[in-house]
Amino acid sequence: MFTRFLLYGFLGWSAKVFWTAVEDNCLRRARDWRLKGQSYLWSFPLYGLIVFLFEPLHNAVRPLPWVARGLIYVAGIWTVGYAAGWTLKRAFGCCPWDYTSNRHH
């Protein structure tokens, strides 16, 4: 299980860095072909938590239709993200994914 924790953590980090690099270059028109992405150190354990939270959830909701499973997964991901952000804000005074300065947060 620890190996899968590390695997999910590293895959999540890699996907986040890849996405931010592509997003900055293609969607925000930064046109920096070095494709420099970014992520947060706090993201690693959150991606690793998938093994403990979402693998059992996957087994529990497997018989449901795909739409219901998708809604459950989205609700779960939003809940974990909100709880983690709230915890970080309470513990350290800031949350890495604070979007209050963005226009349509």
C-alpha positions as CSV (number, residue, x, y, z in Angstrom):
1,M,0.0,0.0,0.0
2,F,2.9,2.4,0.7
3,T,4.2,1.7,-2.8
4,R,0.9,2.8,-4.3
5,F,0.8,5.8,-2.0
6,L,4.2,6.9,-3.5
7,L,3.0,6.0,-7.1
8,Y,-0.2,8.1,-6.8
9,G,1.8,10.9,-5.2
10,F,4.4,11.0,-8.0
11,L,1.9,10.6,-10.8
12,G,-0.3,13.3,-9.4
13,W,2.7,15.7,-9.1
14,S,3.8,14.8,-12.6
15,A,0.3,15.4,-14.0
16,K,0.0,18.7,-12.2
17,V,3.4,20.0,-13.5
18,F,2.6,18.8,-17.0
19,W,-0.8,20.5,-16.9
20,T,0.4,23.8,-15.6
21,A,3.1,23.9,-18.2
22,V,0.7,23.2,-21.1
23,E,-2.0,25.5,-19.6
24,D,0.5,28.5,-19.3
25,N,1.7,27.9,-22.8
26,C,-1.5,27.2,-24.7
27,L,-4.3,28.7,-22.8
28,R,-2.7,31.7,-21.3
29,R,-0.6,32.4,-24.4
30,A,2.7,32.6,-22.5
31,R,4.5,31.1,-25.4
32,D,7.4,29.9,-23.3
33,W,8.4,26.7,-25.1
34,R,10.5,25.6,-22.1
35,L,7.2,24.4,-20.7
36,K,7.9,25.2,-17.0
37,G,5.2,23.7,-14.8
38,Q,4.7,24.0,-11.1
39,S,3.0,22.2,-8.2
40,Y,3.0,22.4,-4.4
41,L,4.9,20.2,-2.0
42,W,1.5,19.8,-0.1
43,S,0.0,18.1,-3.2
44,F,2.1,15.0,-2.9
45,P,0.4,13.5,0.2
46,L,-3.0,14.6,-1.1
47,Y,-2.5,12.6,-4.3
48,G,-1.1,9.7,-2.3
49,L,-4.3,9.7,-0.2
50,I,-6.1,8.3,-3.2
51,V,-4.9,4.8,-2.2
52,F,-6.6,5.1,1.2
53,L,-9.7,7.1,0.3
54,F,-10.7,6.5,-3.3
55,E,-9.7,2.9,-3.9
56,P,-12.1,1.6,-1.3
57,L,-14.7,4.1,-2.6
58,H,-14.2,2.7,-6.1
59,N,-14.9,-0.8,-4.9
60,A,-18.0,0.3,-3.1
61,V,-19.6,2.3,-6.0
62,R,-18.6,-0.1,-8.8
63,P,-22.1,-1.4,-9.4
64,L,-23.6,2.1,-9.9
65,P,-24.0,3.7,-13.3
66,W,-21.0,5.7,-14.5
67,V,-22.8,9.1,-14.1
68,A,-23.5,8.4,-10.4
69,R,-19.9,7.2,-9.9
70,G,-18.6,10.3,-11.5
71,L,-20.7,12.6,-9.3
72,I,-19.5,10.7,-6.2
73,Y,-15.9,11.0,-7.3
74,V,-16.2,14.7,-8.0
75,A,-17.9,15.3,-4.6
76,G,-15.2,13.3,-2.9
77,I,-12.3,15.1,-4.7
78,W,-13.9,18.5,-3.9
79,T,-14.4,17.5,-0.2
80,V,-10.8,16.3,0.2
81,G,-9.5,19.4,-1.5
82,Y,-11.6,21.7,0.6
83,A,-10.7,19.9,3.8
84,A,-7.0,19.9,3.0
85,G,-7.1,23.6,2.1
86,W,-9.0,24.4,5.3
87,T,-6.6,22.4,7.4
88,L,-3.6,24.1,5.8
89,K,-5.1,27.5,6.3
90,R,-5.8,26.8,10.0
91,A,-2.4,25.3,10.6
92,F,-0.1,27.6,8.6
93,G,-2.2,30.7,7.8
94,C,-2.3,30.1,4.0
95,C,-3.4,27.6,1.5
96,P,-1.4,27.0,-1.7
97,W,-4.5,26.8,-3.9
98,D,-6.1,30.0,-2.7
99,Y,-8.0,31.4,-5.7
100,T,-9.6,34.4,-4.0
101,S,-7.6,36.8,-6.1
102,N,-8.8,35.3,-9.3
103,R,-11.6,36.9,-11.1
104,H,-14.1,34.0,-11.3
105,H,-13.1,31.9,-8.3
